[in-house]
Amino acid sequence: MKKITLKSLFIFGFASLIIGLVMVFSSLLTGGFDRLRQLNQPVTVTKTYTDIKSIDIAATNKYIDVYPSDDDKIHLTYHYWEDEENTKVNLSDTNGKLSLTDHGEQEEKIILQGGLNVISKIMNSINRENGKISLALPKGITLDELRIATHGSLFISDAHIKTLDAPHSHLNAQQLTVDKGRIGNGTFYDSHLKNITSDNYYALYFNKTTLDGATITYNGDFTVRDSIIKNSTIKGEYAPMQLKNTTLDNTKMTFSAASISAENLTVLGDVTMTTSEYLVDISLSEASKNNIDLDLTTSEYGQLTLDPSLKDITDNDQKATRSRAGNKNKLTIINDHADIKLK
């Protein structure tokens, strides 16, 4: 009888493993992935509401997507696993307020149930859809408050929110009216935002939008087109500001090592821009070109360049002024380390 050696057992076991893996992957490639996911699906919860005036969602472990509803109702959808406490949420709706909270920052656990259940749980856990909250808001809705304390994307269209608090989300808004609140980064179109604050480190884009009483600190792209910024304070660090066909009304802008570019700018009231190190390049609208007072200052490191069409200006290499009786509007630009171009 031939003696079975340890080497022979090893070769046999390794060959069996390879054959088994080939069979498993062949099964997965012929529809096995879909069947594997079915082994450990999360529970899906969908709720519908009609008389909600305030929404508060604080879900540390989840993303949230907000988008327009197909009808006149609010729809909320989320997912959880029966055997994982950290995926469950507390949900309530009382006195017109809808609240949802999770269990906070906890280590995600996958309970081993044996065999293919483990693989199925892992596959379903890494699927972003299973860790997401979906909130659908009807067009034309008015909310006393919308608070989103989680990451994710918010698309809000045709809504009036009296108090908006979404400092960590990316917000895409159209025809949005806000009375006060906090925002993070995003794009705003045809909207009216009052008393907004933002500590933004990504990007903000405003198109055909009015900012009134805003306090914004940003360190990403700040782009404004066909819009109005009034009674506001804007602070930027190491990131450019671009304005086009925009009105600045009683607004103060302070930049650290950032360029300012404005095309067809209209100035109302007192407007001040302060920056250093990078170019300030501004073209004024016809309405403002010769109907505002000017106070432009740079240092020995910078140079003033003024278009010949600007009249009645007293200037030298580092300073230019214009003061006319009856002017109610004034543009002040201070660039202590680079050039100023105005036309």
Stockholm file with secondary structure:
# STOCKHOLM 1.0

chainA/1-343         MKKITLKSLFIFGFASLIIGLVMVFSSLLTGGFDRLRQLNQPVTVTKTYTDIKSIDIAATNKYIDVYPSDDDKIHLTYHYWEDEENTKVNLSDTNGKLSLTDHGEQEEKIILQGGLNVISKIMNSINRENGKISLALPKGITLDELRIATHGSLFISDAHIKTLDAPHSHLNAQQLTVDKGRIGNGTFYDSHLKNITSDNYYALYFNKTTLDGATITYNGDFTVRDSIIKNSTIKGEYAPMQLKNTTLDNTKMTFSAASISAENLTVLGDVTMTTSEYLVDISLSEASKNNIDLDLTTSEYGQLTLDPSLKDITDNDQKATRSRAGNKNKLTIINDHADIKLK
#=GR chainA/1-343 SS CCCCCHHHHHHHHHHHHHHHHHHHHHHIIIIIHHHHHGGGCCEEEEEEESSCCEEEEECTTCEEEEEECSSSSEEEEEEECTTCGGGCCEEEEETTEEEEECCCSCCCCCCCCSTHHHHHHHHHHSCGGGGEEEEEECTTEEEEEEEECSEEEEEEEEEEEEEEEEEEEEEEEEEEEEEEEEEEEEEEESCEEESEEEEESSEEEEESCEEESCEEEESSEEEEESCEEESCEEEEESSCEEEESCEEEEEEEEEESCCEEEEEEEEEEEEEEEECSSCEEEEECHHHHTSSEEEEEECTTCCEEECTTSCSCEECSSEEEECCTTCCCEEEEEESSSCEEEC
#=GC SS_cons         CCCCCHHHHHHHHHHHHHHHHHHHHHHIIIIIHHHHHGGGCCEEEEEEESSCCEEEEECTTCEEEEEECSSSSEEEEEEECTTCGGGCCEEEEETTEEEEECCCSCCCCCCCCSTHHHHHHHHHHSCGGGGEEEEEECTTEEEEEEEECSEEEEEEEEEEEEEEEEEEEEEEEEEEEEEEEEEEEEEEESCEEESEEEEESSEEEEESCEEESCEEEESSEEEEESCEEESCEEEEESSCEEEESCEEEEEEEEEESCCEEEEEEEEEEEEEEEECSSCEEEEECHHHHTSSEEEEEECTTCCEEECTTSCSCEECSSEEEECCTTCCCEEEEEESSSCEEEC
//
